[in-house]
């Protein structure tokens, strides 16, 4: 069991993307080294979970996170925001001690 959650807006957007593509896939969320602050979030798609993936599901939307990334994402919420400057998936991460202006890079 994981304590990473998926907001209703994120679930709705993932389902909309999958419907547009005409396939039932998973959104992959990962943490990689790099970015302005040391770590960055990566969003991708996967046909199936890997053996070490955790699967989060809400309202039919499915997200996979690998074990290594899960350590950095514990307690986080994956959201989808629509703002004047654009729309994007966003992670509210209580483990991040600093972030950059773009919102995709953080440090712990």
C-alpha positions in Angstrom: 0.0 0.0 0.0 1.2 3.5 -0.8 0.5 6.9 0.6 0.8 8.7 -2.7 -2.6 10.0 -3.9 -4.1 11.0 -7.2 -6.5 14.0 -7.2 -9.8 13.9 -9.0 -8.5 16.4 -11.6 -5.4 14.3 -12.3 -7.6 11.1 -12.7 -9.9 13.0 -15.0 -7.1 14.2 -17.2 -5.3 10.8 -17.4 -8.6 9.2 -18.5 -9.1 12.0 -21.1 -5.6 11.4 -22.5 -6.2 7.7 -22.7 -9.6 8.1 -24.4 -8.0 10.4 -27.0 -5.3 7.8 -27.7 -7.9 5.1 -27.8 -5.8 2.8 -25.5 -5.9 1.8 -21.8 -2.4 2.5 -20.5 -0.8 3.6 -17.3 0.7 7.0 -16.6 4.3 6.6 -15.2 5.5 9.0 -12.6 9.2 8.9 -11.8 11.9 10.9 -9.9 15.2 11.3 -11.7 18.4 13.1 -10.9 18.8 16.5 -12.6 16.8 19.7 -12.9 17.5 23.0 -11.3 17.3 21.7 -7.7 18.8 18.2 -7.9 15.8 16.0 -8.7 13.0 16.3 -11.3 9.7 14.6 -11.9 9.2 12.7 -15.1 5.8 11.9 -16.6 5.5 9.2 -19.2 3.2 6.4 -20.3 3.5 2.6 -19.9 1.6 -0.3 -21.4 1.9 -2.3 -18.2 3.5 -2.0 -14.8 7.0 -3.4 -14.1 7.5 -6.0 -11.4 8.7 -3.4 -8.9 6.0 -0.8 -9.7 3.3 0.4 -7.3 0.0 0.9 -9.0 -2.3 3.8 -7.9 -5.8 3.9 -9.3 -8.6 6.4 -9.0 -11.9 6.5 -11.0 -10.4 4.2 -13.6 -7.1 6.2 -14.1 -4.0 4.2 -13.4 -0.6 5.5 -12.3 2.6 3.4 -11.9 5.6 4.5 -9.7 8.8 2.5 -9.3 10.1 1.6 -5.9 13.1 4.0 -6.0 10.9 7.0 -7.0 8.3 6.0 -4.3 10.9 6.8 -1.6 10.9 10.5 -2.8 7.2 10.7 -3.4 5.9 9.3 -0.1 3.0 11.4 1.1 2.7 13.3 -2.2 -0.4 14.1 -4.2 -0.4 14.0 -8.0 -2.7 16.8 -9.3 -3.5 18.4 -12.6 -3.7 22.2 -12.6 -5.0 24.7 -15.2 -3.6 28.1 -14.7 -3.2 31.2 -16.9 0.3 30.2 -17.8 -0.8 26.7 -18.9 -1.9 23.4 -17.6 0.2 20.6 -16.3 0.5 17.7 -13.9 1.8 18.9 -10.6 3.1 17.0 -7.6 2.6 18.4 -4.1 5.5 16.7 -2.3 5.9 17.2 1.5 9.5 15.7 1.3 10.7 18.6 -1.0 12.8 21.1 1.0 13.2 23.4 -2.0 11.9 23.7 -5.5 12.5 25.8 -8.6 10.2 28.2 -10.3 9.1 25.8 -13.0 7.7 23.4 -10.4 9.2 20.2 -11.9 12.5 20.2 -10.0 13.1 19.9 -6.2 15.6 18.9 -3.5 15.2 16.9 -0.4 
